[in-house]
C-alpha cells in the first residue's frame, strides 16, 4: 500500500464520529464510580472516556521522574507522557489505562495509577 493510501486510511479511521464509550454492560456500576470515570481528563483537557475505553491494568508500570509512566505490555514497554497520567485518587483500586486500539495503531488518552499494592 502506498504511503498516501496508508495515510488516507488512518485519517478515515480517526475522523469517524465520536461515539460514547460508556457501555451498557456497566449500568450496574455504583454511581460514584461511574461519576469518577465520566469526569476524568488528562492535563491537556482530553476527556479520557470520550473516544477511548478505560481498561483495568494489572500489569507492571513505573512512574518516571518526569511524571510520565512506562507500562509493560505483551509486546514490550510503552511510555505515556506525563500529561496523560492522572493525579488524585483512584477509587477502583487498580490502575486504569484509557486507549483505543486500531490493530496496528494504538491511541493513548489517560492512565490512572492504582491505589492498592
N, C-alpha and C positions, 0 to 999 in steps of 0.2 A: 504494500500500500504506500502510495506516495506520501511525503511529509504533509502536503496540502490536504489530502483526503483524511489523513490521521488527525490533523488539527481540526478539520471541519467536524469530524465525528466527535471529538472531545467537546467542542463548542456546543454541538447539538445536545449532548448528554447534560452539560452543565447549564444550559439555558432553558431547560424544561420548567414548567410551572412549579412553584414551591408547593410541596404537599405537607399536610400536617403529619408529624412523625409520632405523635402520641397515639398508641394503638388501643383499640377497644379491649384487647386482652388484659389491659392494665386497669380496667374500670373499677375493680375491687381494691385497688391500692388505696391505703389511707390518704385522706385529703391532704394532710400536712406534707406527706412525702410527694404527692403529685404536685403540690404548690412549689416545693423545693425544685423539682425537675423543671417545671414551667418557667421559673424565674432565673435560671442560670444563664449568665452571659460572660463571655471572656472579656478581657480588658480592652479589646477593640470594639466592644459593643455587639458582637455577633451573638445572637441567641443560640445557645447550644442545641436546643431541641427543634429548631425551626426546620432545618433541612438535613438533620443527621439523627442517628439513633444513639441513645445512651446505652452502652454495653457494660455490664458488670465486668470489671477487670480484676482477676485474681492472680495475675502473673507478677513477676518481679518488675520493679521500677525503681529509678533513682531520681531524686530531686537534685538537680545540679546547682552549683554555686551561683550561677547566673539566673536561677529561678526556672529554667527550662526543666523538662522531665524526659528521661530516657526510659522507654518501655521496652521490655523484652518480648518480641513477637516470635511466632514459629519460624518466620523467615529472617530473623535477625533483629538487632536493636533499631528502634526508631526514636528520634529525638523531636519532641514538640517544643516550640518556642515558649518562653516564659508567659507571653500574653494569653496563651491557651490554658495555663494552669490556674485553676480556680482557687481563690482564697476563702477562708471561712469554714464553717462546719459542714460536714457531710453526713446526713442522717442515715445513710444506707449501711454504714459500717464497712463498706468495701470501696475500692477505687471504682470510678465510673469514667469511661472513655467514650466520647462522642465523635463519631466519624461516619462517613458514607464510603462504601466500597463499591467501585465500578469494575471490579475484576482486576484490571492492570493498573488502575489509578485509585488511590485512597485519599480522600479529602478529610483532614483533621479539623475539628472545631474546638473541643474543650477536653480537659482532663481534671477530674476531681480526685485528689489523693484520698485513700481510705482512712478511716478513723480508728479501726481496730488493728491490733498487731497479731 
